[in-house]
Amino acid sequence: MIRALVPAAALVVATAAFAEGLDLATIDADKNGAVSMEELKAAMPDVTEDAFKAADKDASGDLNAEELATVGM
């Protein structure tokens, strides 16, 4: 039962931020088309650097829309 709850909990955490309207256009303060750790932290104060790095699949130091959708998953 615990194995079933872990993915469900991750989905709730990830979708909660986006339910509040936090998408790339909203979070991208400098409008460069990507979200920096600082921009994400302003929108999601509890996000960790580890979560950011895990989402940054191309290791660019910024998150594109696809990567942003995976934060917290």
Residue frames relative to the residue before (quaternion, step in Angstrom):
aa qw qx qy qz dx dy dz
M 1.0000 0.0000 0.0000 0.0000 0.00 0.00 0.00
I 0.6293 0.5358 -0.3410 0.4480 3.60 0.99 -0.77
R 0.6238 0.5458 -0.3466 0.4392 3.60 0.99 -0.76
A 0.6602 0.4995 -0.3057 0.4703 3.58 1.04 -0.68
L 0.6745 0.5167 -0.2954 0.4369 3.58 1.05 -0.68
V 0.6004 0.5921 -0.3688 0.3910 3.61 1.01 -0.69
P 0.6948 0.4335 -0.3092 0.4835 3.68 0.72 -0.85
A 0.6285 0.5352 -0.3407 0.4500 3.59 1.01 -0.72
A 0.6497 0.5078 -0.3138 0.4707 3.59 0.98 -0.81
A 0.6411 0.5201 -0.3236 0.4623 3.60 0.97 -0.81
L 0.6456 0.5177 -0.3164 0.4637 3.56 0.99 -0.82
V 0.6383 0.5231 -0.3252 0.4618 3.58 0.95 -0.80
V 0.6564 0.5039 -0.3093 0.4685 3.59 0.92 -0.90
A 0.6980 0.4789 -0.2829 0.4509 3.58 0.82 -0.94
T 0.7237 0.4366 -0.2645 0.4644 3.57 0.86 -0.87
A 0.5426 0.6253 -0.4086 0.3843 3.60 1.12 -0.44
A 0.6558 0.5094 -0.3159 0.4590 3.58 0.93 -0.84
F 0.7056 0.4553 -0.2694 0.4715 3.56 0.91 -0.86
A 0.5715 0.5697 -0.3804 0.4518 3.58 1.18 -0.43
E 0.6577 0.4907 -0.2907 0.4920 3.57 1.21 -0.54
G 0.5891 -0.6088 0.3607 0.3902 3.61 1.22 0.14
L 0.4508 0.6828 -0.4631 0.3406 3.58 1.16 0.41
D 0.1862 0.7634 -0.5934 0.1747 3.54 -0.06 1.29
L 0.7570 -0.3947 0.2460 0.4590 3.57 -1.26 0.14
A 0.6754 0.5023 -0.3103 0.4418 3.60 0.82 -0.90
T 0.6675 0.4992 -0.2937 0.4680 3.57 1.08 -0.70
I 0.7378 0.4365 -0.2281 0.4616 3.57 0.88 -0.96
D 0.6360 0.5664 -0.3177 0.4167 3.60 1.08 -0.73
A 0.1895 -0.8475 0.4894 0.0796 3.56 0.30 1.32
D 0.7519 0.3783 -0.2231 0.4917 3.61 0.94 -0.79
K 0.3833 -0.7800 0.4267 0.2501 3.59 1.37 0.14
N 0.3702 0.7287 -0.4951 0.2948 3.57 0.96 0.88
G 0.5918 -0.6112 0.3500 0.3921 3.59 1.28 0.12
A 0.7365 0.2891 -0.1980 0.5786 3.58 1.29 0.16
V 0.3631 -0.7277 0.5461 0.2011 3.55 -1.25 0.49
S 0.2845 -0.7526 0.5741 0.1520 3.56 -0.77 1.08
M 0.6751 -0.4579 0.3736 0.4416 3.56 -1.30 0.18
E 0.6470 0.5282 -0.3209 0.4466 3.59 0.95 -0.85
E 0.6627 0.4955 -0.3044 0.4718 3.59 0.94 -0.86
L 0.6600 0.4983 -0.3091 0.4696 3.58 0.96 -0.85
K 0.6417 0.5309 -0.3156 0.4547 3.58 0.98 -0.86
A 0.6257 0.5312 -0.3355 0.4624 3.61 1.06 -0.69
A 0.7196 0.4277 -0.2388 0.4921 3.58 1.05 -0.76
M 0.7832 0.1417 -0.0438 0.6039 3.56 1.11 -0.77
P 0.2149 -0.8473 0.4692 0.1256 3.62 0.32 1.22
D 0.6974 0.4829 -0.2804 0.4493 3.61 1.08 -0.57
V 0.4596 0.6852 -0.4633 0.3235 3.62 1.22 -0.08
T 0.3147 -0.7553 0.5477 0.1748 3.56 -1.02 0.82
E 0.6162 -0.5329 0.4225 0.3973 3.53 -1.26 0.36
D 0.6080 0.5527 -0.3497 0.4501 3.59 1.08 -0.67
A 0.6505 0.5012 -0.3152 0.4757 3.60 0.97 -0.83
F 0.6337 0.5252 -0.3242 0.4664 3.58 1.03 -0.81
K 0.6869 0.4853 -0.2849 0.4599 3.58 0.83 -0.99
A 0.6316 0.5273 -0.3331 0.4606 3.59 1.04 -0.73
A 0.6794 0.4778 -0.2874 0.4769 3.59 1.03 -0.71
D 0.6469 0.5309 -0.3067 0.4533 3.60 1.14 -0.67
K 0.1268 -0.8629 0.4869 0.0486 3.56 0.53 1.25
D 0.7389 0.3948 -0.2426 0.4893 3.61 1.01 -0.69
A 0.3963 -0.7616 0.4340 0.2730 3.58 1.36 0.17
S 0.3088 0.7756 -0.4930 0.2450 3.58 1.06 0.77
G 0.4988 -0.6455 0.4339 0.3824 3.57 1.21 -0.42
D 0.7217 0.2720 -0.1953 0.6057 3.57 1.36 -0.05
L 0.3663 -0.7185 0.5424 0.2354 3.57 -1.24 0.40
N 0.2902 -0.7107 0.6090 0.1996 3.54 -0.98 0.87
A 0.7504 -0.4026 0.2574 0.4567 3.61 -1.26 0.09
E 0.6529 0.5126 -0.3161 0.4593 3.62 0.94 -0.85
E 0.6755 0.4870 -0.2886 0.4725 3.56 0.91 -0.92
L 0.6311 0.5495 -0.3324 0.4350 3.56 0.97 -0.85
A 0.6404 0.5472 -0.3161 0.4365 3.57 1.04 -0.77
T 0.6995 0.4752 -0.2724 0.4591 3.60 1.19 -0.41
V 0.4242 0.7079 -0.4722 0.3096 3.61 1.25 -0.10
G 0.8235 0.2147 -0.1859 0.4912 3.52 -0.82 1.07
M 0.5739 0.5871 -0.3930 0.4141 3.59 1.21 -0.06
